[in-house]
C-alpha cells in the first residue's frame, strides 16, 4: 500500500555489481552525477543526502570487491548479467524514513527495496535525446510520488520543432539513402537492456521473431561503441545483411524512404525513430530500459525537478506543481558534452 510520508534521508544508489572498466568507473560517475544534481535540493528541504556505498564501504571499488568475494565469484560481465536479475543478499543500511534515489536500478534491487518496505525513485535518461536538452524520467514504488511526477512531467510542444530542426540539418547533409527494406539497430552486447533470463541476448534467441518482422533487403547499423558485436557479424555472414557502419542513425531515420522499417531489441534509438514517424519492431523480451515497452511507467520530467519546491513536495510527502524557469541545456552542461546532439 502506498505511503504518504516525510523522508529524513535520501540514499543515492546505483548497481554495485556491474564490473568496472579498467582505468575508469562509469558506474561511479553516474552515481556522482545524480548525487551532484539533486543533493543540495534535498538538503535544503531537510533530507540528508548520502551515497549508499558511504554507508557500507569506504569506496565503490572496495564495495564491489566485498560483494563478489563474498559470493566466491570472479568479476565478469556474464556473472553480472545473472546477478542483475537474480541478485544477492546484502544489507544496504536503510531505515523506514529513508528514500532511495537510484539511477537505472536493477530488477533485483527494486524487488529487494520493495520487500524492505522502503520507497525508491528510479531515474533514467529518456530515449528521446535529439531534443535541446536531455530528459530524466522518474518512477517510484510509491503512488503518491508517481502522482507528483505526473503533475510535473514535461509537455512535448517542442518535439515538432526539434524534429523539424533535425530533418533540416540532415536534409542538407544526407548520408546513405535506403529506398526499401529493414534496418536493424544494434546495441552494445553488454547493455543492461539486452539481459534476459540472467544472460545477454544472443542472435539465436531472436532469430525466429526477427525473420517474421523483416522484409526486403536487410541492413544492420552497428552501435558506435560496439561495432564488433557478434550479432552484427552473424547478420552479415548468415543473413546477408549489409553493414551500415559509419552511417549516422539520425540521417537514416530522417532521409530513408518511408517504406524502410526499423527493428531493434530495446534500443532508445528505436524510440527516437518512432518520433520521426518510423515503424519500429522491438524484439526485447524484458525491456529494463524505457524504450517503448516501459515508457508509460516512467514520467518524463520537466525542468521543475531543479526547483527546491519540487523536492520539498518529495521530502514532505505532498503533491503539487512546482514551477521553474530553466537555464539552457542543464543536463547537457552538467555532463560537459553534447551527448547524442549532432550540432
N, C-alpha and C positions, 0 to 999 in steps of 0.2 A: 504494500500500500504506500502511496506517495506521502512524503513527509514535508510539511511546510515548516521549516525551522531555520534558526540562525546558525551560522558557521563561525567557529572560533579560529580555525586554522585551515589554510589551503596547502595541500601537499601536491607539488608538481611531479608528475610521474611519466615515465616512458618505458618501453620494453627493455628490460635489463639483460635480455638473453641473446639479442642479436650480436653475433661475433663482430668484433671491431676490425676495421680496415687498418692494416699495418701503417703506422705513421699518421693515422687520422682517427677521428672519433665522431662521425656524423651523427650518431645517436645522441651523444652527449651534447653536440652542437644544437640539435633540435630542442633538447630539453632546456638548454640555456636560452634559446630563442624565445620560447613561450614564457619562461620564467621572467626573462627581462622585459617582455612586452606587458605583463599583467601584474607583477608582484607589487609595484608601488600603488597601483589602483586598488588592490586588495588591502594592502597595509593601511592606507589612509581611511579605509572603511572598517577597520577593526579586526581584520582577519590576518593573523601572522602567516607569512608565506615561507615555505621551506621546500627544498627538493628532497625526494624520497631517499636518495642514497645517503644524504646527510644524517638520516635517522638510523641507518643501518651500518654504513661503512664509510671510512674516510674518503674514498674516491669511487667513481663509477667503475673504473677498471678493476679495482680490488673487489668490488661487489660482484662483478661478473665472474671473477676467478673463484670467489667463495661459492657461488651458486653452482657452477659447473663442476668444481672439485667435489662439492658435497654430493653430487649425483654420480660421481665417478665417470663423468663424460669428458671427452675432449671437445673443445670448442670447434664447431663446424656449422656451416650454413644448413646442411641436411638435418643435423640434430635440432637446430633452431626451428626449422620448419615443423618438426614434430612437436616441439615444446610450445610453439606459437598457438597451437590449437588445444593441446592436452596438458601443457604446463607442468609445474612442480609446486610442491607445498613449501612456502616460506612466508615468514611474518613481515609485514610492511609497517608495523608500528602505528596503526591508525586508531583513532578514538571516535566515539559516536558523533561528536560535533565537528568532525573534520570533513572537508570537501576535497576529493581527489580531482585534480585537473590534469588530464592526460593528453599526450599527443600520440595519435594512432594506437590507442590501447588494443591489445590483442584480445581475441575472443576469450581465452582463458582468464586474462586479467579482469575482464568485465564480469565474468561469472564469479570469480573469487571475491571481487569487491561487493557484488550483489549479495553473496552468501554472508558476508560480514555486516550486511545492513548499513552500508556506507554509500553516500551519494557520490556520483562522479560526473564530470563533464569530459567528454571525449572531443578533441579538437582535430580537425583535418583540413588540409588545403583543398578548397573546392576545385574540381577539374577544369572549370572554365577559366583558363589562365591567359587568354588573349585580351582580357579587359584592361582598363587603365591601371588597376591595381589588383593584386591577388585578393582572394576572398577566403576567410576562415569560416568553416562550418562547424556548428556545435550540436551535440546530442547529449542528453542526460538520462539516467535511470529514474529521475525524479520528474513527475509530470508537471509540477509547478515550474521547475526550471525550463522545461521544454515550452511551456506557455510563455514564459518570459522571452525565450529565444525567438519564438514565432512572432511575438509582438515587436521585436526589434530586428527582425530579419530585413534584408535588403530588398529594394524594389529593383526591377530589371529593365527600367526605362532606358538605360544606357546600352543595353545589348544590341539593338538595331544599329545604332551609330557606330558601335565598336566593330560589328560585323562588316558594315559598310567601309570603315577605315581599313580593315584588314583586306577586304576584297579590292579596294582601290590600290593599296600598296602592292599586293601580289599580282594584281592585274597588269601593272607596269613592269613586273619582274617575274614573268611566268617561267616555271621550270618545265619539267616533262608534263605534257598534257595527254592524259589517257582517255580514250573515247568509249571503251567498253570493258566490262569485266569486273573483277573483285580485287580489292586491296586489303591485305591482312596487315593490321597494325601490331607489330611485335612489341614485346615488353622485355624488361630485364629479366633474365631467367631466375633471379633470386629475389624478386619483388614479393612483398608480403601478400599482395593481392592475387598472386597466382599460386597460393598454397591451397591444397585441397586434400583432406584426409591425412594430414600430417606430412605431406610431401609436396614438392613443386610439380606443377602440371607438366607433363611430357607430351610429345607430339602424338603418341598413340592414344592418349587419354581423350583427345578431342577429335581425332580423325573422322569417326563416323558422322558426328554432328557437323563437322567442318565441310565434309563432302556434300551434305544436304543443303547447305546455305550458299555455296559458291556457284557462280555461273559465269561463263565466258572465260577469257584469259585471266590467269591468276598472277597477281603481283604481291610482293611482300616488302614492307617498309621496316627495316631493322631499327631497333631502338638505338639512338646515337651513343648511349652509354654501354651497350652490349651488342655490337654488330656481329659478333661471332656466336650468338645464341644458337645452340644445336637445332632448335625448332626452325630457325630461318634456313639453316643448311639442309635440313630434311625436306622442307617445302621446295627448295630449289632442286635438290637432287631427285627426290621421289615423285614430286608432283609437277615438275617442270615450271615452277614459279619463276618469274623474273624479279630479281632483286632491284629495289629502288634505293639502294644505299647512296647516301649523299643528297637525296631529294628532300625538300622541305615539306613537312606534313601540311602546313597551312596552305602552301601553294597547291598541293594535290587536292586538298579538300575543297578549295575555293575555285580552282580552274578546270578540274577534270569535268567531262561531260556528265550530265545528270543520270545517265544510265550506269555509271560506275557506283558500286556499293562498297561498303566497308565492313570488315569483320575483325573482331579482337577478342581476347579473353576478358579483360576488365580494364583496359587502358582508359585513362582520363582523356586521351586524345579522341577516343570514340565518342565520349560525351560532347566534346567540342565539335566534332563532325556533325552531330545531331543539331547543334546550334546553327550550323551552316546549311541546314536543310538536307543532310545526307541520311540515307537509310543505313543503319548500323545494327549488326547482329553481335550481341555479347554472348560468348560461349562459356564464360566462367561459371562454375557450379556454385561456389561460395564466393561472393564478392565482398571482401573485407574493406575495400575502398568505398567510395561513394559515387562511382560512375553507374548511372542508370538504375541498377537493382536496389541500392540502398540510399539513393539520394533523398528520397522522401522522408527518411528517418531523421535526417540532419537539417538544421536550419542554416541557410547561407546568411551570414550575419552582416549587418550594416556597420558603418564606422561608429555606431553607438557603443560598440564593445571597447572603445578607447575613452569612454566617458566615465568619470567617477560615479555618476548617477547610476549607470548600468550595474556596476559592481556593488553599489550599495544595495540595489534590489537583490542581487545574488546573495550577498552576505546576510542581509536582514530577512530573507525569505519572503520578499514581497514581489508582486508582479506589476510592472508599469512600463511606460515608454520612456526611453532616455534619448535626448537629443544631443547632437554633437556636430560641430562644423568641422568637417575633415580637412586635414592637411593633404597635400598631394602625394599619392603613392606611399602611404605609410608603411605598408608591409614590404614593398619592393625596396624602399630605402633602408628598412631595418635589416634586410638581407644584404644590402650593399651591392645589389646586382639587378639585372633586368631578366630575371628568371622567366623563361618562356615568352618574353616580349621581344618581337623582332625589330623594333625601332623606337 
